[in-house]
Amino acid sequence: MNKRLTLLLLCSAIAWPALAQSSDLADGEVMKLDKAAGTLTLKHGPLKALNMGPMTMMFVAKDKAQLDGLKVGDKVKFRPLNEAGKMSAAEIRVVK
Ligand SMILES: [Cu+2]
């Protein structure tokens, strides 16, 4: 009984971070890019992390270099962040 419970707790402790990580990633489509300003406009799905429904909005790229591999129309996965009211996107990667 005790052993089983310990195993269960151990399993969920291992599984949880991986689960949280993938569910934090949001889907988006690149509508506009401004590489000089380091921003991109994404049409995104629901963002639980930011408490948002689907919409098109501008994000600041957490790492400007990530914009270099993008073009308008690309479907991406990204991590939405709210940094003191500034919406930014990290870990942007193109979905094939
Ligand atoms: Cu939004």
Backbone and ligand atoms as CSV (ligand in chain L), in Angstrom:
chain,resi,resn,atom,element,x,y,z
A,1,MET,N,N,0.845,-1.211,0.000
A,1,MET,CA,C,0.000,0.000,0.000
A,1,MET,C,C,0.875,1.254,0.000
A,2,ASN,N,N,1.728,1.304,0.998
A,2,ASN,CA,C,2.612,2.458,1.121
A,2,ASN,C,C,3.570,2.572,-0.061
A,3,LYS,N,N,4.056,1.427,-0.457
A,3,LYS,CA,C,5.032,1.384,-1.541
A,3,LYS,C,C,4.379,1.859,-2.850
A,4,ARG,N,N,3.139,1.429,-3.012
A,4,ARG,CA,C,2.416,1.782,-4.237
A,4,ARG,C,C,2.179,3.304,-4.294
A,5,LEU,N,N,1.839,3.859,-3.161
A,5,LEU,CA,C,1.576,5.297,-3.085
A,5,LEU,C,C,2.847,6.091,-3.402
A,6,THR,N,N,3.940,5.614,-2.845
A,6,THR,CA,C,5.234,6.272,-3.080
A,6,THR,C,C,5.572,6.256,-4.567
A,7,LEU,N,N,5.327,5.116,-5.177
A,7,LEU,CA,C,5.608,4.959,-6.603
A,7,LEU,C,C,4.740,5.911,-7.424
A,8,LEU,N,N,3.493,6.021,-7.039
A,8,LEU,CA,C,2.541,6.889,-7.721
A,8,LEU,C,C,3.000,8.351,-7.639
A,9,LEU,N,N,3.408,8.751,-6.451
A,9,LEU,CA,C,3.862,10.131,-6.241
A,9,LEU,C,C,5.119,10.403,-7.051
A,10,LEU,N,N,5.988,9.415,-7.061
A,10,LEU,CA,C,7.234,9.535,-7.797
A,10,LEU,C,C,6.949,9.699,-9.291
A,11,CYS,N,N,6.026,8.888,-9.782
A,11,CYS,CA,C,5.675,8.936,-11.198
A,11,CYS,C,C,5.097,10.298,-11.568
A,12,SER,N,N,4.190,10.803,-10.753
A,12,SER,CA,C,3.575,12.080,-11.105
A,12,SER,C,C,4.585,13.213,-10.987
A,13,ALA,N,N,5.526,13.058,-10.069
A,13,ALA,CA,C,6.562,14.091,-9.924
A,13,ALA,C,C,7.439,14.139,-11.164
A,14,ILE,N,N,7.659,12.991,-11.752
A,14,ILE,CA,C,8.484,12.943,-12.960
A,14,ILE,C,C,7.693,13.417,-14.175
A,15,ALA,N,N,6.449,12.987,-14.258
A,15,ALA,CA,C,5.644,13.277,-15.437
A,15,ALA,C,C,5.193,14.736,-15.483
A,16,TRP,N,N,5.000,15.343,-14.334
A,16,TRP,CA,C,4.402,16.667,-14.310
A,16,TRP,C,C,5.177,17.758,-15.046
A,17,PRO,N,N,6.486,17.892,-14.812
A,17,PRO,CA,C,7.199,18.986,-15.496
A,17,PRO,C,C,7.125,18.859,-17.013
A,18,ALA,N,N,7.227,17.651,-17.530
A,18,ALA,CA,C,7.168,17.435,-18.969
A,18,ALA,C,C,5.803,17.839,-19.506
A,19,LEU,N,N,4.795,17.482,-18.768
A,19,LEU,CA,C,3.424,17.780,-19.161
A,19,LEU,C,C,3.197,19.291,-19.148
A,20,ALA,N,N,3.653,19.940,-18.094
A,20,ALA,CA,C,3.464,21.383,-17.947
A,20,ALA,C,C,4.174,22.118,-19.075
A,21,GLN,N,N,5.343,21.619,-19.438
A,21,GLN,CA,C,6.111,22.268,-20.484
A,21,GLN,C,C,5.397,22.235,-21.824
A,22,SER,N,N,4.916,21.067,-22.213
A,22,SER,CA,C,4.307,20.970,-23.529
A,22,SER,C,C,2.975,21.711,-23.571
A,23,SER,N,N,2.242,21.732,-22.472
A,23,SER,CA,C,0.948,22.405,-22.490
A,23,SER,C,C,1.102,23.921,-22.449
A,24,ASP,N,N,2.277,24.402,-22.064
A,24,ASP,CA,C,2.523,25.839,-22.054
A,24,ASP,C,C,2.762,26.378,-23.460
A,25,LEU,N,N,3.116,25.504,-24.368
A,25,LEU,CA,C,3.386,25.933,-25.732
A,25,LEU,C,C,2.071,26.168,-26.461
A,26,ALA,N,N,2.015,27.278,-27.154
A,26,ALA,CA,C,0.783,27.638,-27.850
A,26,ALA,C,C,0.988,27.545,-29.357
A,27,ASP,N,N,-0.109,27.409,-30.072
A,27,ASP,CA,C,-0.074,27.392,-31.527
A,27,ASP,C,C,-0.311,28.792,-32.055
A,28,GLY,N,N,0.380,29.124,-33.126
A,28,GLY,CA,C,0.162,30.432,-33.731
A,28,GLY,C,C,0.491,30.411,-35.200
A,29,GLU,N,N,0.056,31.469,-35.888
A,29,GLU,CA,C,0.409,31.641,-37.291
A,29,GLU,C,C,0.971,33.044,-37.445
A,30,VAL,N,N,2.099,33.141,-38.131
A,30,VAL,CA,C,2.750,34.439,-38.295
A,30,VAL,C,C,1.968,35.287,-39.297
A,31,MET,N,N,1.480,36.430,-38.855
A,31,MET,CA,C,0.722,37.329,-39.721
A,31,MET,C,C,1.589,38.487,-40.190
A,32,LYS,N,N,2.527,38.887,-39.331
A,32,LYS,CA,C,3.368,40.035,-39.641
A,32,LYS,C,C,4.678,39.889,-38.887
A,33,LEU,N,N,5.765,40.378,-39.491
A,33,LEU,CA,C,7.074,40.326,-38.847
A,33,LEU,C,C,7.715,41.703,-38.905
A,34,ASP,N,N,8.320,42.123,-37.811
A,34,ASP,CA,C,9.113,43.354,-37.835
A,34,ASP,C,C,10.450,43.022,-37.182
A,35,LYS,N,N,11.368,42.585,-38.014
A,35,LYS,CA,C,12.649,42.114,-37.480
A,35,LYS,C,C,13.447,43.243,-36.834
A,36,ALA,N,N,13.328,44.452,-37.387
A,36,ALA,CA,C,14.055,45.591,-36.819
A,36,ALA,C,C,13.564,45.900,-35.409
A,37,ALA,N,N,12.246,45.856,-35.228
A,37,ALA,CA,C,11.674,46.149,-33.913
A,37,ALA,C,C,11.699,44.929,-32.991
A,38,GLY,N,N,11.897,43.768,-33.594
A,38,GLY,CA,C,11.914,42.552,-32.784
A,38,GLY,C,C,10.528,42.094,-32.358
A,39,THR,N,N,9.540,42.406,-33.190
A,39,THR,CA,C,8.174,42.003,-32.856
A,39,THR,C,C,7.585,41.134,-33.958
A,40,LEU,N,N,6.564,40.404,-33.583
A,40,LEU,CA,C,5.830,39.620,-34.570
A,40,LEU,C,C,4.361,39.610,-34.188
A,41,THR,N,N,3.529,39.590,-35.203
A,41,THR,CA,C,2.093,39.508,-34.968
A,41,THR,C,C,1.664,38.074,-35.229
A,42,LEU,N,N,1.057,37.492,-34.232
A,42,LEU,CA,C,0.641,36.096,-34.325
A,42,LEU,C,C,-0.867,35.968,-34.177
A,43,LYS,N,N,-1.428,35.114,-35.009
A,43,LYS,CA,C,-2.818,34.708,-34.834
A,43,LYS,C,C,-2.726,33.468,-33.950
A,44,HIS,N,N,-3.136,33.603,-32.708
A,44,HIS,CA,C,-2.907,32.490,-31.787
A,44,HIS,C,C,-4.206,31.831,-31.323
A,45,GLY,N,N,-4.058,30.618,-30.886
A,45,GLY,CA,C,-5.167,29.875,-30.295
A,45,GLY,C,C,-5.350,30.312,-28.854
A,46,PRO,N,N,-6.163,29.610,-28.093
A,46,PRO,CA,C,-6.370,29.966,-26.692
A,46,PRO,C,C,-5.054,29.888,-25.924
A,47,LEU,N,N,-4.766,30.897,-25.106
A,47,LEU,CA,C,-3.552,30.912,-24.286
A,47,LEU,C,C,-3.956,30.849,-22.828
A,48,LYS,N,N,-3.898,29.656,-22.283
A,48,LYS,CA,C,-4.268,29.503,-20.869
A,48,LYS,C,C,-3.351,30.307,-19.967
A,49,ALA,N,N,-2.055,30.303,-20.318
A,49,ALA,CA,C,-1.065,30.978,-19.480
A,49,ALA,C,C,-1.354,32.478,-19.358
A,50,LEU,N,N,-1.911,33.061,-20.415
A,50,LEU,CA,C,-2.185,34.500,-20.392
A,50,LEU,C,C,-3.679,34.784,-20.206
A,51,ASN,N,N,-4.452,33.719,-20.044
A,51,ASN,CA,C,-5.887,33.875,-19.854
A,51,ASN,C,C,-6.541,34.594,-21.040
A,52,MET,N,N,-6.209,34.124,-22.236
A,52,MET,CA,C,-6.689,34.756,-23.472
A,52,MET,C,C,-7.388,33.749,-24.354
A,53,GLY,N,N,-8.354,34.226,-25.056
A,53,GLY,CA,C,-8.977,33.424,-26.095
A,53,GLY,C,C,-8.182,33.578,-27.380
A,54,PRO,N,N,-8.620,32.936,-28.449
A,54,PRO,CA,C,-7.929,33.066,-29.734
A,54,PRO,C,C,-8.041,34.489,-30.272
A,55,MET,N,N,-6.948,35.002,-30.817
A,55,MET,CA,C,-6.952,36.358,-31.398
A,55,MET,C,C,-5.672,36.582,-32.193
A,56,THR,N,N,-5.611,37.716,-32.841
A,56,THR,CA,C,-4.388,38.125,-33.533
A,56,THR,C,C,-3.792,39.287,-32.764
A,57,MET,N,N,-2.560,39.169,-32.380
A,57,MET,CA,C,-1.940,40.232,-31.588
A,57,MET,C,C,-0.427,40.244,-31.787
A,58,MET,N,N,0.172,41.337,-31.323
A,58,MET,CA,C,1.607,41.487,-31.476
A,58,MET,C,C,2.341,40.994,-30.233
A,59,PHE,N,N,3.452,40.329,-30.462
A,59,PHE,CA,C,4.321,39.883,-29.366
A,59,PHE,C,C,5.718,40.432,-29.581
A,60,VAL,N,N,6.418,40.646,-28.485
A,60,VAL,CA,C,7.837,40.968,-28.572
A,60,VAL,C,C,8.580,39.635,-28.561
A,61,ALA,N,N,9.493,39.455,-29.490
A,61,ALA,CA,C,10.270,38.219,-29.498
A,61,ALA,C,C,11.262,38.242,-28.341
A,62,LYS,N,N,11.241,37.201,-27.547
A,62,LYS,CA,C,12.135,37.112,-26.396
A,62,LYS,C,C,13.584,37.147,-26.880
A,63,ASP,N,N,13.798,36.499,-28.001
A,63,ASP,CA,C,15.114,36.489,-28.621
A,63,ASP,C,C,14.936,36.904,-30.080
A,64,LYS,N,N,15.396,38.112,-30.406
A,64,LYS,CA,C,15.190,38.655,-31.755
A,64,LYS,C,C,15.704,37.735,-32.851
A,65,ALA,N,N,16.743,37.008,-32.558
A,65,ALA,CA,C,17.338,36.120,-33.557
A,65,ALA,C,C,16.341,35.061,-34.019
A,66,GLN,N,N,15.361,34.765,-33.174
A,66,GLN,CA,C,14.369,33.753,-33.538
A,66,GLN,C,C,13.499,34.195,-34.712
A,67,LEU,N,N,13.446,35.495,-34.969
A,67,LEU,CA,C,12.622,35.996,-36.069
A,67,LEU,C,C,13.262,35.714,-37.428
A,68,ASP,N,N,14.576,35.512,-37.415
A,68,ASP,CA,C,15.290,35.304,-38.675
A,68,ASP,C,C,14.816,34.070,-39.439
A,69,GLY,N,N,14.419,33.061,-38.710
A,69,GLY,CA,C,13.993,31.835,-39.380
A,69,GLY,C,C,12.516,31.806,-39.728
A,70,LEU,N,N,11.843,32.933,-39.531
A,70,LEU,CA,C,10.389,32.952,-39.744
A,70,LEU,C,C,9.986,33.752,-40.969
A,71,LYS,N,N,8.835,33.401,-41.518
A,71,LYS,CA,C,8.240,34.219,-42.568
A,71,LYS,C,C,6.726,34.239,-42.375
A,72,VAL,N,N,6.106,35.251,-42.955
A,72,VAL,CA,C,4.656,35.389,-42.836
A,72,VAL,C,C,3.982,34.137,-43.398
A,73,GLY,N,N,3.040,33.631,-42.652
A,73,GLY,CA,C,2.313,32.434,-43.081
A,73,GLY,C,C,2.787,31.171,-42.372
A,74,ASP,N,N,3.955,31.251,-41.705
A,74,ASP,CA,C,4.460,30.084,-40.978
A,74,ASP,C,C,3.551,29.738,-39.806
A,75,LYS,N,N,3.352,28.459,-39.620
A,75,LYS,CA,C,2.661,27.973,-38.421
A,75,LYS,C,C,3.736,27.704,-37.370
A,76,VAL,N,N,3.528,28.216,-36.187
A,76,VAL,CA,C,4.556,28.077,-35.152
A,76,VAL,C,C,3.995,27.550,-33.835
A,77,LYS,N,N,4.914,27.058,-33.035
A,77,LYS,CA,C,4.642,26.791,-31.628
A,77,LYS,C,C,5.484,27.797,-30.872
A,78,PHE,N,N,4.946,28.342,-29.787
A,78,PHE,CA,C,5.721,29.315,-29.025
A,78,PHE,C,C,5.262,29.307,-27.576
A,79,ARG,N,N,6.136,29.867,-26.747
A,79,ARG,CA,C,5.793,29.987,-25.334
A,79,ARG,C,C,5.390,31.433,-25.061
A,80,PRO,N,N,4.112,31.671,-24.765
A,80,PRO,CA,C,3.657,33.031,-24.481
A,80,PRO,C,C,4.030,33.450,-23.060
A,81,LEU,N,N,4.552,34.656,-22.932
A,81,LEU,CA,C,4.944,35.163,-21.615
A,81,LEU,C,C,4.352,36.546,-21.389
A,82,ASN,N,N,3.924,36.775,-20.189
A,82,ASN,CA,C,3.466,38.100,-19.812
A,82,ASN,C,C,4.455,38.653,-18.799
A,83,GLU,N,N,5.296,39.578,-19.260
A,83,GLU,CA,C,6.312,40.134,-18.382
A,83,GLU,C,C,5.908,41.551,-18.023
A,84,ALA,N,N,5.235,41.668,-16.902
A,84,ALA,CA,C,4.762,42.965,-16.423
A,84,ALA,C,C,3.948,43.688,-17.490
A,85,GLY,N,N,3.030,42.970,-18.105
A,85,GLY,CA,C,2.140,43.572,-19.084
A,85,GLY,C,C,2.678,43.574,-20.498
A,86,LYS,N,N,3.951,43.237,-20.654
A,86,LYS,CA,C,4.531,43.154,-21.988
A,86,LYS,C,C,4.425,41.711,-22.464
A,87,MET,N,N,3.664,41.515,-23.549
A,87,MET,CA,C,3.475,40.155,-24.038
A,87,MET,C,C,4.638,39.771,-24.930
A,88,SER,N,N,5.298,38.698,-24.554
A,88,SER,CA,C,6.395,38.267,-25.404
A,88,SER,C,C,6.267,36.781,-25.736
A,89,ALA,N,N,6.987,36.413,-26.771
A,89,ALA,CA,C,6.961,35.036,-27.251
A,89,ALA,C,C,8.364,34.476,-27.205
A,90,ALA,N,N,8.494,33.329,-26.564
A,90,ALA,CA,C,9.799,32.664,-26.474
A,90,ALA,C,C,9.703,31.302,-27.137
A,91,GLU,N,N,10.853,30.725,-27.411
A,91,GLU,CA,C,10.925,29.371,-27.963
A,91,GLU,C,C,10.069,29.192,-29.214
A,92,ILE,N,N,10.126,30.202,-30.071
A,92,ILE,CA,C,9.316,30.138,-31.288
A,92,ILE,C,C,9.926,29.136,-32.259
A,93,ARG,N,N,9.149,28.174,-32.666
A,93,ARG,CA,C,9.650,27.256,-33.692
A,93,ARG,C,C,8.568,26.927,-34.715
A,94,VAL,N,N,9.021,26.786,-35.934
A,94,VAL,CA,C,8.099,26.520,-37.024
A,94,VAL,C,C,7.621,25.076,-36.956
A,95,VAL,N,N,6.338,24.890,-37.142
A,95,VAL,CA,C,5.740,23.553,-37.195
A,95,VAL,C,C,5.617,23.163,-38.650
A,96,LYS,N,N,6.176,22.027,-38.995
A,96,LYS,CA,C,6.100,21.580,-40.392
A,96,LYS,C,C,4.767,20.879,-40.650
L,1,CU,CU,CU,-3.810,37.388,-27.465
